[in-house]
Amino acid sequence: MKSGKEIGKILSSGNIPITELRASLIIDAKDGSHAMLLYLVE
């Protein structure tokens, strides 16, 4: 995430206006990532 913020700062330092969008991790209950996260938490 740190590198994404750095890239945003570099791009916004120019003369052209930008819109910066950030995404977060979405975990579905049927996804393997969800099962792994539950295993790690429990």
C-alpha positions as CSV (number, residue, x, y, z in Angstrom):
1,M,0.0,0.0,0.0
2,K,2.9,2.3,0.7
3,S,4.0,2.2,-3.0
4,G,0.5,3.0,-4.2
5,K,0.4,6.1,-2.0
6,E,3.8,7.1,-3.4
7,I,2.7,6.7,-7.0
8,G,-0.4,8.8,-6.2
9,K,1.8,11.6,-4.8
10,I,4.0,11.5,-7.9
11,L,1.1,11.6,-10.3
12,S,-0.7,14.4,-8.4
13,S,2.4,16.5,-8.3
14,G,2.1,17.3,-12.0
15,N,0.1,19.9,-13.8
16,I,-2.7,17.6,-14.9
17,P,-5.6,17.0,-12.4
18,I,-6.0,13.4,-11.4
19,T,-8.6,11.3,-9.6
20,E,-7.1,8.7,-7.3
21,L,-9.1,5.5,-6.6
22,R,-8.1,3.0,-4.0
23,A,-9.4,-0.6,-3.7
24,S,-9.7,-2.8,-0.7
25,L,-9.7,-6.5,-0.4
26,I,-13.2,-8.1,-0.8
27,I,-13.5,-11.6,0.7
28,D,-16.5,-13.7,-0.3
29,A,-17.8,-16.3,2.2
30,K,-17.4,-19.0,-0.5
31,D,-13.9,-18.0,-1.4
32,G,-10.8,-19.9,-0.4
33,S,-9.3,-16.7,1.0
34,H,-12.2,-16.5,3.5
35,A,-11.5,-20.0,4.8
36,M,-7.8,-19.2,5.1
37,L,-8.5,-16.0,7.0
38,L,-10.8,-17.8,9.4
39,Y,-8.1,-20.4,10.0
40,L,-5.5,-17.8,10.8
41,V,-7.8,-15.9,13.1
42,E,-9.1,-18.9,15.0
